[in-house]
Amino acid sequence: MELFVTKRLDSLDAAADKPGLKRHLGPFGLIALGVGMIVGAGLFSLTGIAAGANAGPAVTLSFLVAALGCAFAGMCYSELSTMIPVSGSAYTYAYATLGELVAWIIGWDLVLEYAVGASAVAVSWSKYALSLLHDFGIAFPAALTIGPFETVKLAGGATQSGAINLPAIFVVVALSLLLMRGIRESSSVNNVIVVIKLAIVAVFVAVGFSYIDWHNYTPFIPPNAGTFGEYGWSGVLRGAGVIFFAYIGFDAVSTAAQETRNPQRTMPIGILGSLALCTVLYVAFAFVLTGMLNYAQMKGDAAPVATAIDRTPFPWLQMLIKIGILCGFTSVILVALLGQSRVAFSMAEDGLLPRGFARVHPRWRTPWRANLAFMVFGSLLAGFVPISLLAHMTSIGTLLAFVIVCAGVLVLRRTRPDLPRPYRTPLVPLVPILGILTCATMMVSLGPANWWRLVVWLAIGLVIYFLYGRSHSRAQAQAAE
């Protein structure tokens, strides 16, 4: 059998036109999906970390550098999503360009980005939800707020071992059930959440602007402290690496291609539009935060946003920020679970996963069995696995997907230059190569522990592929005819 058999593009066109998933999403819905996945709690935490330790007030430039790196990958995603407007994102693009084995690797890898990432965010959601409940005087049994491998310190100083993180399980189950109900309902809820969290960030920017101390911007780029990455221009670059992950998530837009009206026109709007909107939001937030609080005071401060808010006479802003973070987490979990179920749907359609993952509910028009499977998987991870392990598994999988998509554009430009491209990535091969180099550099910076986790995860996936996927592959069967 041919391990690198590619999926015929005419079969992908047929899949795009085949009735099944409901086409509901337009440009606004796609942008909201992208913003929903991108804007999480990273905005409130990573900005202060990068400003305090790396870039100072020039963290605003770091956000622009990171956005440029994401734009390289975003333009490549846009080209492939208009050429291949079906569910599956990087998995489907790899199948059409680099072959089945690479497609399986990236599909399995996307489980790291979406399912494991959703579980990690659910654990953080649990912590903020409990903190908000505590503000209203509502207590929750400590043993039911963390997994069995963690302990929590009680008010009297004693420690309590965990049993299960019930709030984290609750949010995964609730959002999975919403996704099963339909793309229209899921998109509507996501749109509301996105509007709320954008409004909260806008309130912080508007209120905080009046309390800026303009002396905090001098020097705008602090002189290098003698170490690469500690201020100076090298600090701006290191800061970009730190906050790069605040942009991750725009790729989830491409998983909804088969539920999008006129995807050839609207997919680039959704991908690049959400990136542009988030860049403006991030730069404004960073500018105000570094103006309210001197960058030197942010170093070692676990909650610089809270410290900045304390400089204002508005303590209610603290509560508002918590609500914004909760909204951010909720939309990230929702879009991640949506993306994962659509990737599994595509893999099952190709025969690489059991056919049940591709079953569409006759009334809801959603891949409800895929949603159900990842609801169980994700809630078990969220309820029992520590967040430190979950979070470290997520980022490297995302960057690998970016690298493969950029490579896919290069391959198709050489092998199929005749294909219609409603959106064309500019300056090929420069932009895809820059995308590959940027993302590969970020992967290297993540350290050996993350690479070992990725290798072990991919090894498990390869065992499944050779035991099941390869013998059930539709592309392999067509190639043998």
C-alpha positions in Angstrom: 0.0 0.0 0.0 1.1 3.6 -0.7 1.7 5.5 2.5 1.9 8.8 0.8 -1.2 8.4 -1.5 -2.9 11.8 -1.8 -6.6 12.5 -1.8 -8.0 13.4 -5.2 -9.1 17.0 -5.3 -12.2 16.1 -7.3 -13.3 13.9 -4.5 -12.8 16.9 -2.1 -14.9 19.1 -4.4 -17.6 16.4 -4.3 -17.4 16.3 -0.5 -17.9 20.0 -0.3 -21.1 19.8 -2.4 -22.5 16.7 -0.7 -25.5 17.4 1.7 -24.7 16.7 5.3 -23.5 19.4 7.7 -25.6 22.5 7.7 -24.2 25.6 6.0 -25.0 28.5 8.4 -21.9 30.6 9.0 -21.2 33.9 7.2 -18.3 36.3 7.5 -19.3 37.6 11.0 -19.8 34.2 12.3 -16.4 33.1 11.1 -14.7 36.1 12.5 -16.5 35.5 15.8 -15.3 31.9 15.8 -11.7 33.1 15.3 -11.9 35.8 18.0 -13.6 33.3 20.3 -10.7 30.9 20.0 -7.9 33.5 20.0 -8.9 35.8 22.8 -8.6 33.8 26.1 -6.9 34.6 29.4 -3.5 34.9 27.6 -4.3 38.6 26.9 -4.5 39.3 30.7 -1.5 37.2 31.7 1.1 37.1 28.9 1.0 40.9 28.3 2.4 41.6 31.8 4.9 38.7 31.6 6.4 39.8 28.3 6.5 43.5 29.3 8.1 42.9 32.7 10.7 40.4 31.7 11.4 41.1 28.0 10.2 44.1 26.1 9.0 46.8 28.5 6.5 49.2 26.9 7.7 47.9 23.5 5.6 44.8 24.2 3.2 46.6 21.8 5.8 46.0 19.1 6.1 42.3 20.2 2.4 41.9 19.6 2.9 43.3 16.0 5.9 40.9 15.4 3.9 37.9 16.6 0.9 38.9 14.5 3.2 39.1 11.5 4.3 35.5 12.2 0.7 34.3 12.5 -0.2 36.2 9.3 2.2 34.1 7.3 0.4 31.0 8.4 -3.0 32.7 8.2 -2.5 33.6 4.5 -1.5 29.9 3.7 -4.6 28.7 5.6 -6.7 31.1 3.6 -5.4 29.8 0.2 -5.9 26.2 1.1 -9.3 26.7 2.7 -10.7 28.3 -0.5 -9.2 25.6 -2.7 -10.4 22.8 -0.4 -13.6 24.1 1.3 -14.3 21.1 3.5 -14.0 20.2 7.1 -10.7 19.0 8.5 -8.4 22.0 8.4 -4.7 21.1 8.2 -5.6 17.4 8.1 -7.5 17.7 4.9 -4.9 20.1 3.3 -2.1 17.6 4.2 -4.1 14.7 2.6 -4.4 16.6 -0.6 -0.8 17.7 -0.8 1.6 15.6 1.3 -0.1 12.2 1.4 -2.0 10.0 3.8 0.6 9.3 6.4 1.4 13.0 6.9 -2.4 13.7 7.0 -2.8 11.0 9.7 0.0 12.5 11.7 -1.4 16.0 11.5 -5.0 14.8 12.2 -3.7 12.9 15.3 -1.7 16.0 16.2 -4.8 18.2 16.1 -6.2 16.2 19.0 -3.4 17.8 21.0 -4.4 21.3 19.9 -8.2 21.0 20.2 -9.3 18.2 22.6 -6.4 18.4 25.0 -6.3 22.2 24.7 -10.1 22.4 25.5 -9.5 20.3 28.6 -6.6 22.5 29.8 -8.7 25.6 29.4 -11.6 23.9 31.2 -9.4 23.4 34.3 -8.5 27.1 34.2 -12.2 28.0 33.7 -13.0 26.0 36.8 -10.6 28.1 38.9 -12.0 31.4 37.8 -15.6 30.2 38.1 -14.9 29.2 41.7 -13.2 32.5 42.4 -16.2 34.4 41.0 -18.6 32.2 43.1 -16.5 32.9 46.2 -16.9 36.7 45.6 -20.6 36.2 45.9 -20.2 34.1 49.1 -20.9 30.7 47.4 -18.5 27.9 48.6 -17.8 24.6 46.8 -16.3 21.5 48.4 -12.5 21.7 47.8 -12.1 18.0 47.0 -14.5 18.4 44.0 -12.6 21.3 42.5 -9.3 19.6 41.6 -8.1 16.2 40.2 -6.8 13.3 42.4 -3.1 14.1 41.6 -3.3 17.7 43.1 -3.8 19.3 46.5 -5.3 22.6 47.5 -4.5 24.8 50.5 -7.5 25.5 52.7 -8.2 28.7 54.5 -6.8 27.4 57.8 -3.5 26.4 56.2 -4.2 22.7 55.9 -4.1 20.9 52.6 -6.8 18.9 50.9 -6.3 16.2 48.3 -8.5 16.4 45.3 -11.0 13.8 44.0 -12.4 15.2 40.8 -12.7 18.6 39.1 -16.5 18.8 38.7 -16.8 22.4 37.4 -14.3 21.5 34.6 -16.3 18.5 33.6 -19.5 20.5 33.7 -18.3 23.1 31.2 -17.0 20.5 28.8 -20.2 18.5 28.9 -22.4 21.6 28.6 -20.6 23.0 25.6 -20.4 19.6 23.9 -24.2 19.2 24.3 -24.7 22.7 22.8 -22.5 21.7 19.8 -24.5 18.6 19.2 -27.7 20.7 19.1 -26.6 22.6 16.0 -24.1 25.0 14.4 -26.6 27.8 14.4 -27.2 27.6 18.2 -23.5 27.1 18.9 -22.5 30.1 16.7 -25.2 32.3 18.3 -23.9 31.5 21.8 -20.3 32.1 20.7 -21.3 35.5 19.2 -22.8 36.6 22.4 -19.8 35.5 24.5 -17.4 37.2 22.0 -19.3 40.5 22.2 -19.2 40.4 26.0 -15.5 39.8 26.3 -14.6 42.3 23.7 -16.8 44.9 25.5 -15.0 44.1 28.8 -11.6 44.6 27.2 -12.8 47.8 25.6 -14.0 49.1 29.0 -10.5 48.4 30.5 -8.8 50.2 27.6 -11.2 53.2 27.8 -11.1 53.6 31.6 -7.4 52.8 31.9 -6.5 55.4 29.2 -7.4 58.2 31.6 -5.0 56.8 34.2 -1.9 56.5 32.0 1.3 57.9 33.4 3.1 59.0 30.2 6.5 58.8 31.9 6.0 55.0 31.9 6.7 54.9 28.2 10.3 56.3 28.7 12.3 54.5 27.5 9.9 52.9 25.1 12.5 50.2 24.3 14.6 49.7 27.6 18.3 49.1 27.0 19.4 45.5 26.8 20.5 44.2 30.2 23.4 42.2 28.8 21.4 39.0 28.1 19.6 38.1 24.8 15.9 38.6 25.3 16.2 40.9 28.4 15.0 44.2 26.9 16.4 45.9 23.9 15.4 44.7 20.4 16.2 41.1 21.4 13.7 41.6 24.2 11.1 42.7 21.7 11.7 39.5 19.7 11.7 37.3 22.8 8.5 39.0 23.9 7.0 38.1 20.6 7.8 34.5 21.2 6.2 34.7 24.7 2.9 36.2 23.5 2.8 34.3 20.2 0.5 31.8 21.8 -2.0 34.5 22.6 -2.8 34.4 18.8 -3.2 30.7 18.4 -6.7 29.7 17.4 -7.4 31.3 14.1 -6.8 28.0 12.4 -10.0 26.7 14.0 -12.0 28.8 11.6 -10.9 26.5 8.7 -12.5 23.5 10.4 -15.9 25.0 9.8 -15.5 25.3 6.0 -18.2 22.8 5.3 -20.7 24.7 7.5 -19.9 28.0 5.8 -21.9 29.8 3.2 -19.8 30.6 0.1 -16.5 29.5 1.8 -14.3 30.6 -1.2 -15.1 34.2 -0.3 -15.7 34.1 3.4 -13.0 31.8 4.7 -10.1 34.4 4.2 -12.3 37.1 5.7 -12.8 34.9 8.8 -9.2 33.8 9.2 -7.4 37.1 8.4 -10.2 39.3 9.8 -10.1 37.6 13.2 -6.3 38.0 13.3 -6.5 41.7 12.4 -9.2 42.4 15.0 -7.3 40.6 17.7 -4.1 42.4 16.8 -5.7 45.8 17.2 -7.3 44.7 20.5 -4.0 43.3 21.8 -1.9 46.4 20.9 -4.5 48.7 22.5 -4.6 46.6 25.7 -0.8 46.4 26.0 -0.4 50.1 25.4 -2.8 51.0 28.2 -1.5 48.4 30.6 2.2 49.5 30.2 1.0 53.2 30.6 -0.8 52.5 33.8 1.9 50.4 35.4 5.7 50.8 34.9 7.1 47.7 33.2 9.7 47.2 36.0 6.8 46.7 38.5 5.4 44.0 36.3 8.4 41.7 36.7 7.4 39.0 39.1 3.9 40.3 39.4 1.5 37.4 39.0 -1.5 39.7 38.3 -0.3 43.0 36.7 -3.8 43.7 35.4 -5.2 43.6 38.9 -2.3 45.9 40.1 -3.1 48.3 37.3 -6.8 48.3 38.2 -5.9 49.1 41.8 -4.5 52.4 40.5 -8.1 53.4 39.6 -11.0 54.2 41.9 -13.1 51.5 40.2 -12.8 48.2 42.2 -15.7 46.8 40.1 -13.2 46.5 37.2 -11.7 43.5 39.0 -15.0 41.7 38.9 -15.5 42.7 35.3 -12.1 41.3 34.3 -12.9 38.0 35.9 -16.1 37.8 33.9 -14.2 38.7 30.8 -11.7 35.9 31.4 -14.5 33.4 32.0 -16.1 34.4 28.8 -12.8 34.1 27.0 -12.3 30.6 28.4 -15.8 29.5 27.5 -15.6 30.5 23.8 -12.1 28.9 23.6 -13.5 25.6 24.9 -16.5 25.8 22.6 -14.5 26.5 19.4 -11.8 23.9 20.3 -14.5 21.2 20.7 -16.1 22.3 17.5 -12.8 22.1 15.6 -11.9 18.6 17.0 -15.2 17.1 16.2 -14.9 18.4 12.6 -11.4 17.0 12.2 -12.6 13.6 13.5 -15.6 13.8 11.1 -13.3 14.2 8.1 -10.9 11.4 9.2 -13.9 9.1 9.6 -15.2 10.1 6.2 -11.8 9.0 4.8 -12.0 5.7 6.6 -9.0 6.4 8.9 -11.3 6.5 12.0 -14.4 4.3 12.6 -17.4 5.4 10.5 -19.4 6.4 13.6 -17.5 9.6 13.9 -18.9 10.7 10.5 -22.5 10.1 11.4 -24.6 13.3 11.0 -27.7 13.7 13.2 -30.7 13.6 10.9 -32.4 16.7 12.6 -29.5 18.7 14.1 -27.2 18.2 11.1 -24.1 17.9 13.3 -21.5 15.1 13.8 -23.0 14.3 17.1 -21.2 11.0 17.7 -17.8 12.7 17.3 -19.0 15.4 19.7 -20.1 12.7 22.2 -16.8 10.9 22.0 -14.7 14.0 22.6 -17.1 15.1 25.4 -16.2 11.9 27.2 -12.5 12.1 26.4 -12.2 15.8 27.2 -14.2 15.7 30.4 -12.1 12.8 31.8 -8.9 14.8 31.0 -10.4 18.0 32.6 -11.6 16.2 35.6 -8.6 14.1 36.5 -5.4 15.3 34.8 -3.3 18.3 36.1 -3.4 21.5 34.0 0.4 21.7 33.9 0.6 18.5 31.8 -2.4 19.4 29.6 -1.1 22.9 28.8 2.4 21.8 27.7 1.0 19.3 25.3 -1.1 21.9 23.4 1.3 24.5 21.9 3.7 22.3 20.0 0.9 20.5 18.3 -0.5 23.8 17.0 2.8 24.9 15.6 3.4 21.6 13.8 0.0 22.1 12.1 1.1 25.6 10.9 4.3 24.2 9.5 2.5 21.6 7.5 -0.1 24.0 6.1 2.6 26.4 4.9 4.5 23.4 3.3 1.2 22.4 1.6 0.9 25.7 -0.2 4.4 25.3 -1.6 3.7 21.8 -2.7 0.4 22.6 -4.5 1.9 25.7 -6.2 4.5 23.4 -7.8 2.4 20.2 -8.4 -1.0 21.8 -9.3 -0.3 25.4 -10.5 -3.4 25.1 -12.7 -6.0 24.8 -9.9 -8.3 27.8 -9.3 -7.3 29.7 -6.2 -10.0 32.2 -5.1 -7.5 33.5 -2.6 -3.8 33.5 -3.4 -1.1 33.8 -0.8 1.1 36.7 -1.8 4.9 36.5 -2.4 5.1 32.8 -2.8 7.5 31.1 -1.9 8.7 33.8 0.5 5.5 33.9 2.7 5.2 30.1 3.2 8.9 29.8 3.9 8.8 32.6 6.5 5.8 30.9 8.0 7.6 27.6 8.3 10.7 29.2 9.7 8.8 31.3 12.3 6.7 28.3 13.5 9.6 25.9 13.5 11.7 28.3 15.6 8.8 28.5 18.1 8.7 24.7 18.3 12.4 24.5 19.0 12.1 27.1 21.8 9.5 24.9 23.6 12.3 22.6 25.0 12.9 18.8 25.0 10.2 17.8 27.4 7.5 19.0 25.0 9.2 17.3 22.1 9.2 14.0 24.0 5.5 14.3 24.7 4.9 15.0 21.0 7.0 12.0 19.9 5.2 9.6 22.4 1.8 10.9 21.3 2.6 10.5 17.6 3.9 7.0 18.2 0.6 6.0 19.8 -1.1 7.5 16.7 1.0 5.6 14.3 0.2 2.3 16.0 -3.5 3.1 15.6 -3.0 4.1 11.9 -1.1 0.8 11.0 -3.5 -1.4 13.0 -6.8 0.3 11.7 -6.6 3.4 9.5 -4.3 2.0 6.8 -6.5 -1.0 6.1 -9.8 1.0 6.1 -8.5 3.9 4.1 -10.8 4.9 1.2 -7.8 6.6 -0.7 -5.8 3.4 -0.4 -8.8 1.4 -1.8 -9.2 3.8 -4.7 -5.4 3.7 -5.5 -5.5 -0.1 -5.6 -8.4 -0.1 -8.2 
